[in-house]
Amino acid sequence: MVYHIPWIYTPVRSVLAIWHQLTKAEIPELAKCSVLMRDRSRVEDTIYAMQRAGAGRLQVISDFDMTLTRFAHNGKRVPTTHNILDHRLLIDEDCSKKIRELLNTYYPIEIDAGRTAEDKLPLMVEWWTQVHELLIQQRIRKDLLAQAVKESSAMLREGYKVFFDRLTEQQVPLLIFSAGVGDVLEEVIRQNNVFHPNVHIISNYMDFDQTGVLRAFQGQLIHTFNKREGALSHASGLRVLQGRPNVLLLGDSLGDLTMADGVSEHQNILTIGFLNDQMDERKELYVKSFDVVLVKDETMEVPNAILKYITSSTDNKLDA
Ligand SMILES: Nc1ccn([C@@H]2O[C@H](COP(=O)(O)O)[C@@H](O)[C@H]2O)c(=O)n1
């Protein structure tokens, strides 16, 4: 009502604005020049609302390849979970050549800013299906996967340990939702000592026969642009995620934005997108689509700072 009295309107608004500023999230990492935001105020309000709700109401949903793992290191591409399988122990030269040709054909399509997701979808199915067929023909042995991962240049982003450990300490579930290969993904996080009990994975898992030889892939294929289906069929059923309406979502592809579609009665969703490749072509689209965009940032610095802020109220309670 006071708002209807003009002379009181401005002071009340100013006091409210100052109060808002004072109580807003203070995260200096958001001021880095690699951080882009369409609406900084909305980002801060969302983070603040999540902080007030606390760690007990939070879940984190993250993509894996090129989101939790680096895109490049020392100027060289870091392998995805599929590419880790391109190892002499697992596949022969001819298969390796074919898989690389497919990557060179389809990866540019996956990241093409000029094509729609609908347009890309059948082509992604083609890519994944052909590669999985080739891998099955190679009769890959389960017992050799760990060694292939060990000898690969797979690398999680700098600051990954802080990220995984913080979530574990705060008992926040982490759902890794990946169109990569689940068995390889598990091995990467196991070898980095962060496969904690709060980590849940939805991915393409291999199906081995009794002798431990790859014979198929389990369940419905997950590729970059059908994560919504997986979110509705698998993630929505995960009991550990129930009663956690606030979501911190991390991805590197626009398809990753649908990973939280299975969260019922969500309250606050903050999306963070790593823009690793084709920066100039995709910047505008990413800023429109993700709340926070991290341009060519190989670290977990910003997600860690946001996470620390959101879970800081629980820290205080634990200290008390
Ligand atoms: N044969 C393939 C198929 C896909 N990729 C890449 O893996 C990424 C999928 O995994 P997410 O954890 O990011 O969902 C995807 O972005 C493809 O570029 C591949 O390298 N080889």
The ligand as an ORCA input file, in Angstrom:
! r2SCAN-3c Opt
* xyz 0 1
  N      31.718    -41.953    -30.536
  C      31.658    -40.866    -29.787
  C      30.451    -40.355    -29.337
  C      30.460    -39.215    -28.558
  N      31.613    -38.618    -28.258
  C      31.632    -37.402    -27.410
  O      31.266    -37.743    -26.090
  C      30.412    -36.764    -25.530
  C      29.289    -37.439    -24.785
  O      29.463    -37.531    -23.453
  P      28.849    -36.506    -22.322
  O      29.431    -37.020    -21.045
  O      29.343    -35.125    -22.684
  O      27.351    -36.605    -22.359
  C      29.830    -35.988    -26.681
  O      29.818    -34.610    -26.421
  C      30.673    -36.368    -27.882
  O      31.396    -35.259    -28.402
  C      32.796    -39.126    -28.673
  O      33.877    -38.565    -28.360
  N      32.810    -40.253    -29.457
*
